[in-house]
């Protein structure tokens, strides 16, 4: 069992290194610029494991003062698309790019004039073709025996957006004092608000 754990952790670490060496610099720079210049909200969406990644990425964006929220694809087509406005950016996550729930909400986002970024490994997928911008995230192989569980691909997607968020903090000169205002809770908040002379 331990050998299997080591094997999976090694493969997932290798996947992040792979993305670090292969990501499209122009695509990442464009996503960074879009987020930096966004006048509205950043809305992330996805189903299943992609949805879990989208939720985490929305939270991290908000933590660095890029207002973001997660939109459930199932709720979106039952009225929740009302949250999408013209100055918003909608980031749609789908590994294969053919998730029907995501496909169903794209027309509404397009009609409302939001900017859409597709995050997928399939460049000619439905969401890639119907979005304004593409961010391709693709790993050679998932670590499971069937190459089916979206594990390494999910971790690399999150890691790439972590890197974009941290780059944003450095670009804007984001301070601990700013972070303390929005993160007063838990051990992080305690460390942020503790006086130097305590």
Buried (B, 14 or more C-beta within 10 A) or exposed (E): EEEEEEEBEEBBEBBBEBBEEEBEEEBBEBBBEBBEEBEBBBBBBBBBBBBBBBBBBBEBBBBBBBEBBBBBBEEBBEEBBEBBEEEBBBBBBBBBBEBEBBBEBBEBBBEBEBBBBBBBBBEEBBBBEBBBBBBBBBBEEBBEEEEEBBBBBBBBBBBBBEBBBEBBBEEEEBEEEBBBEEBEEEEEBEEBBEEEEE
